[in-house]
């Protein structure tokens, strides 16, 4: 076991625990589709589902925070509050809004592929903001990560793809806003407890979505035992659980450009849930996509000599 752990430490750079936390967050995010389908089965609309995710996550966090840190864990300074405001409005509310518009105009498959360009935005911003090195290995890992996602989503069938400038614009906007979770989250994580960051980002997120979509009547129309059970699970597993792991991981000594590639394991989990729970077909192309995506995670985290990863070398 010690030899295995030593090998892992040599293979991966940075804080291995942090990367494991990010991987765990991505795994939990992979259950999103399961809860979306369950909530849809009881009559919840897309906008209501997006609202309930953040609202239930916010409610679930309150007793957890009271038990772990008491009232003092809710304290936050002005700087931290502004950062959480940005996370809540940009990376939570507006992300969901743009992504839904993109799906409505170009379909789920095309919108998903556009969303998977988020690691590219993170990579660019990590170089500008955190001065990280972006060498050929990272570029290669990003390219095959996108290729793996593409193959998993499409299964080699391009018939579901739609072209719309309006939809593509909002799909890329959603990817950029999604990337802000990593960038702003990293900045905020240095000064604020992960529980506090997630709590206030959820608060500002559901308030913003509440103003945009006004879901109150929709809640009354579909409210029932199953609805609240599914909504609670949605708020707990791919929301509170995933974001606490993600923000906790960002507090570690990680290369930020690697984070979204590791978290892309979400796509693999979502695909496997589709196969084993909803009996969806998994063809050879999709399996190839899974292998390529998992390979990109390993390649992105391989530790090479600094002279080998500098730009232009």
C-alpha positions in Angstrom: 0.0 0.0 0.0 2.8 2.4 0.9 4.5 1.7 -2.5 1.2 2.5 -4.3 0.7 5.8 -2.4 4.3 6.7 -3.2 3.7 6.0 -6.9 0.6 8.2 -6.8 2.5 11.0 -5.2 5.1 10.9 -7.9 2.6 10.7 -10.6 0.5 13.7 -9.4 1.7 17.1 -8.5 0.3 19.3 -5.8 -1.8 18.2 -2.9 -3.2 14.7 -3.6 -5.9 15.1 -1.0 -7.1 18.2 -2.7 -7.3 16.5 -6.1 -9.2 13.6 -4.5 -11.7 16.0 -3.1 -12.2 17.6 -6.6 -12.6 14.1 -8.1 -15.2 13.4 -5.4 -17.1 16.6 -6.1 -17.2 15.7 -9.8 -18.5 12.2 -9.0 -21.4 13.7 -6.9 -22.1 16.2 -9.7 -22.5 13.3 -12.0 -25.8 12.4 -10.2 -27.4 15.7 -11.3 -29.2 14.1 -14.3 -30.7 11.5 -12.0 -32.3 14.0 -9.8 -33.4 16.2 -12.7 -35.2 13.3 -14.2 -36.8 12.3 -10.9 -38.0 15.9 -10.3 -39.2 16.1 -13.9 -41.2 12.9 -13.4 -43.3 14.7 -10.8 -44.0 17.7 -13.0 -41.2 20.1 -12.0 -40.1 22.5 -14.8 -36.5 23.2 -15.7 -36.5 26.6 -14.1 -38.1 25.2 -10.9 -35.5 22.4 -10.7 -32.7 24.9 -11.0 -34.2 27.0 -8.2 -34.9 24.1 -5.9 -31.3 22.9 -6.2 -29.9 26.0 -4.7 -32.8 26.7 -2.3 -32.7 23.2 -0.8 -28.9 23.3 -0.6 -29.2 26.5 1.3 -31.7 25.1 3.7 -29.8 21.9 4.3 -26.6 23.8 5.0 -28.1 25.8 7.9 -28.3 22.9 10.5 -25.0 21.4 9.2 -23.2 24.7 9.9 -24.9 25.2 13.2 -23.8 21.8 14.4 -20.2 22.1 13.1 -19.3 25.8 13.9 -22.2 27.5 15.6 -23.3 31.0 14.7 -19.7 32.2 14.2 -19.4 30.1 11.0 -21.9 32.4 9.4 -19.8 35.5 9.9 -18.2 36.9 6.8 -16.4 40.1 5.9 -17.3 42.5 3.2 -14.7 41.2 0.7 -15.8 37.6 1.2 -19.5 38.6 0.9 -18.8 40.3 -2.5 -17.0 37.2 -3.7 -19.9 35.0 -2.6 -22.3 37.4 -4.4 -20.3 36.9 -7.6 -20.4 33.2 -7.2 -24.1 33.1 -6.4 -25.2 35.4 -9.3 -22.7 34.5 -12.0 -21.7 30.9 -11.3 -25.0 29.7 -10.0 -28.0 31.8 -11.2 -26.9 33.2 -14.5 -25.0 30.0 -15.4 -28.3 28.0 -15.1 -30.2 30.7 -17.0 -27.7 30.8 -19.9 -27.5 27.0 -20.0 -31.2 26.6 -20.2 -31.5 29.1 -23.0 -28.7 27.3 -24.9 -30.5 24.0 -24.5 -33.7 25.5 -25.8 -32.0 26.8 -29.0 -29.5 24.2 -29.9 -30.5 21.1 -27.9 -29.0 19.2 -25.0 -26.1 17.6 -26.9 -24.8 20.8 -28.5 -25.3 22.8 -25.2 -23.4 20.0 -23.3 -20.4 20.2 -25.7 -20.3 24.0 -25.4 -20.4 23.7 -21.6 -17.4 21.4 -21.7 -15.2 24.3 -23.1 -15.2 25.6 -19.4 -11.8 24.0 -18.7 -10.3 26.1 -21.5 -11.6 29.3 -19.9 -10.2 28.2 -16.5 -6.9 27.4 -18.1 -6.6 30.9 -19.7 -7.7 32.7 -16.5 -5.4 30.6 -14.3 -2.5 31.8 -16.4 -3.6 35.5 -16.2 -4.7 35.6 -12.6 -2.6 32.9 -10.8 0.4 33.0 -13.3 0.3 29.2 -13.8 2.4 27.6 -16.5 0.4 26.4 -19.5 2.6 23.9 -21.4 2.0 21.5 -24.3 1.0 18.7 -21.9 -1.9 20.7 -20.4 -3.1 21.8 -23.9 -3.0 18.2 -25.0 -4.9 17.0 -22.0 -7.6 19.8 -22.5 -8.0 18.8 -26.1 -8.5 15.1 -25.4 -10.7 15.9 -22.5 -13.0 17.8 -24.8 -12.8 15.0 -27.4 -13.8 12.5 -24.7 -16.8 14.5 -23.6 -17.8 14.9 -27.2 -17.7 11.2 -27.9 -19.6 10.4 -24.7 -22.4 12.9 -25.3 -22.9 12.1 -29.0 -21.9 8.4 -29.1 -20.7 9.2 -32.6 -24.1 10.3 -33.7 -24.1 14.0 -34.9 -27.8 14.1 -35.9 -28.8 15.7 -32.6 -26.6 18.7 -33.2 -28.2 22.1 -34.0 -26.6 25.3 -35.2 -27.9 28.6 -33.8 -25.7 31.7 -33.2 -28.0 32.7 -30.4 -27.8 29.2 -28.7 -24.0 28.9 -29.3 -23.5 32.4 -27.7 -25.4 31.5 -24.6 -23.8 28.0 -24.5 -20.3 29.6 -24.4 -21.5 32.2 -21.9 -22.7 29.3 -19.7 -19.3 27.7 -20.0 -17.5 30.9 -19.0 -19.9 31.4 -16.0 -19.4 27.8 -15.0 -15.6 28.4 -15.0 -16.1 31.2 -12.5 -16.9 28.6 -9.8 -13.2 27.5 -9.9 -11.6 31.0 -10.3 -13.7 33.0 -7.8 -13.9 29.9 -5.5 -10.1 29.7 -5.4 -9.8 33.4 -4.6 -12.4 33.2 -1.8 -11.2 30.0 -0.4 -8.1 31.5 1.0 -10.0 33.8 3.4 -13.4 32.2 4.0 -14.5 28.8 5.4 -15.8 26.5 2.6 -19.2 26.1 4.4 -19.5 29.9 4.5 -18.7 30.3 0.9 -21.1 27.7 -0.3 -23.9 29.0 2.1 -23.8 32.6 0.8 -23.3 31.6 -2.8 -26.4 29.5 -2.6 -28.3 32.3 -0.9 -27.5 34.8 -3.6 -28.1 32.2 -6.3 -31.6 31.1 -5.3 -32.6 34.7 -4.6 -31.5 35.7 -8.1 -33.2 32.7 -9.7 -36.3 33.5 -7.6 -36.4 37.0 -9.1 -35.8 35.7 -12.7 -38.2 32.8 -12.7 -40.7 33.5 -9.9 -41.2 29.8 -9.1 -43.6 30.2 -6.2 -46.8 29.1 -8.0 -44.9 26.2 -9.7 -43.9 24.9 -6.3 -47.5 25.0 -5.1 -48.6 23.1 -8.3 -46.2 20.2 -8.1 -45.6 20.0 -4.3 -46.0 16.6 -2.8 -44.1 14.0 -0.8 -42.1 12.7 -3.8 -41.3 16.2 -4.9 -39.8 17.1 -1.5 -37.9 13.9 -1.2 -36.3 14.3 -4.6 -35.6 18.0 -4.0 -34.0 17.2 -0.7 -31.7 14.6 -2.3 -30.9 17.1 -5.1 -30.0 19.7 -2.5 -27.9 17.3 -0.5 -25.9 15.1 -2.8 -24.9 16.9 -6.0 -25.3 20.3 -4.4 -24.2 20.6 -0.7 -21.9 17.5 -0.8 -20.3 18.3 -4.1 -19.7 22.0 -3.5 -18.3 21.4 0.0 -15.8 19.0 -1.4 -15.0 21.3 -4.3 -14.4 24.4 -2.2 -12.5 22.4 0.3 -10.3 21.0 -2.4 -9.6 24.5 -3.8 -8.1 25.4 -0.4 -5.4 22.9 -1.0 -2.2 23.5 -3.0 -3.6 22.8 -6.4 -2.9 23.9 -9.9 -6.2 25.6 -10.8 -6.0 24.8 -14.5 -6.1 21.1 -13.7 -9.2 21.3 -11.5 -12.0 21.3 -14.1 -10.5 18.5 -16.0 -10.4 16.3 -12.9 -14.0 17.3 -12.1 -15.1 16.3 -15.6 -15.4 12.7 -14.2 -18.9 14.0 -13.6 -19.6 13.2 -17.3 -18.5 9.6 -16.8 -20.7 9.1 -13.7 -23.7 10.7 -15.5 -23.2 8.4 -18.5 -23.0 5.3 -16.3 -26.1 6.3 -14.3 -27.9 6.7 -17.7 -26.9 3.1 -18.6 -27.5 1.3 -15.3 -30.5 3.3 -14.0 -32.3 4.5 -17.1 -31.2 1.6 -19.4 -29.7 4.0 -21.9 -27.6 2.5 -24.7 -23.8 2.7 -24.4 -22.0 2.0 -27.7 -18.4 1.5 -28.5 -17.9 5.2 -29.3 -19.3 6.2 -25.8 -17.0 3.7 -24.1 -14.0 5.1 -26.1 -15.1 8.6 -24.9 -15.0 7.4 -21.2 -11.5 6.0 -21.7 -10.2 9.1 -23.4 -11.7 11.4 -20.7 -10.2 9.4 -17.9 -6.9 9.4 -19.7 -7.0 13.2 -19.9 -7.3 13.4 -16.1 -4.2 11.3 -15.7 -2.3 13.2 -18.4 -3.3 16.6 -16.9 -1.9 15.6 -13.5 1.3 13.9 -14.6 4.3 15.5 -13.0 7.0 16.5 -15.4 10.1 18.5 -15.1 9.5 22.2 -15.2 11.6 22.6 -18.3 9.3 20.3 -20.1 6.0 22.2 -19.4 7.0 25.8 -19.9 5.3 27.6 -22.8 7.0 27.1 -26.1 9.2 24.2 -24.9 
